[in-house]
Every structure is written in C-alpha cells, then in structure tokens.
Amino acid sequence: MIDLTINGLAVRVEKGTTLLEAAEFLGFSIPTLCHMEGLTPYGACRLCVVEIGTAPKSKLVSACTYRAEQGMVMRTASARVLRARKMVVELHLATCPQSKTLQDLASALNVSQQRFRQENEDCILCGRCVRMCEEQMVAKAIGFRGRGKTRSIGTPFDA
C-alpha cells in the first residue's frame, strides 16, 4: 500500500494506482476526454492535469497516466491546475468548436473566450477510438498516421 495526500486528505491506495483512480475513488472529479475504463491510459487530451509536489518544485502531470508514489502530495483543483485545464479546453475548442462535450467542459471551467485560431476539425486526436479498436475490438483497423500538424487517424495503408 502507498500513502499519499490528495487535496489535504491522507490516503492509502494500492501500488500501481493512477492518480486519476485515487482521486475518483475519494470523490474528487477530474475531467478527461481520452480516458476510458478498460483502455490503456494514454494522456493525450491533457485535461486530467493535476499538480504534484510542494512549492517551488511542484509540477503538472496527467492524472490518468501517473502512478501514485509513497508520500506524494497532489492537488486536483489548485489555481495552477485550473489555469492549465482552461488553456487545454481552449485549445481543444479551437480544434473542434462544434463539440458539445467540449462546450460543456468550457462552460464548467468558465472559459468564455477563445484565443486561438479556429480549425473546425472533427477530432482532437485523443486516441480513444484507436485504443478501443486495438484493445477491445482486437482489430487494429484504424491508427495514427503522420506526425505533428499532419497527424491524423486513418486505416492501414490509407485503404
């Protein structure tokens, strides 16, 4: 068992537990888009960011991929975390402004303006569908192609 502190509460969790699992077990809500129970954690959407450590050496990490460590101190809703989540939602909204899910998240985080150039895409490239196809459907019928600005999801060999 591992002892850690989440939002000031002393907690004991099993070894291998992610920060997202630990926080949700205690009832602390952490928003996420790419995480889905039953799929390998990926951390692509970066919406589940939390702050670990103590000032001035604290850092932001994705809660869905980061494992709890002995003596860790975590904050799920510090001012730094909320600023980072707002920025992430703004970036995702710039990509997919028509997404109802993103609009709801923006509303919940009080994001009222968008500072980035709008793309009007249908996908934020979180990888959830790729992982679902590979891990649950055991098909590998879709996957990522390209890198950076040219990254997209498609079928093998673009068939």
Disulfide bonds with the S-S distance in Angstrom:
none
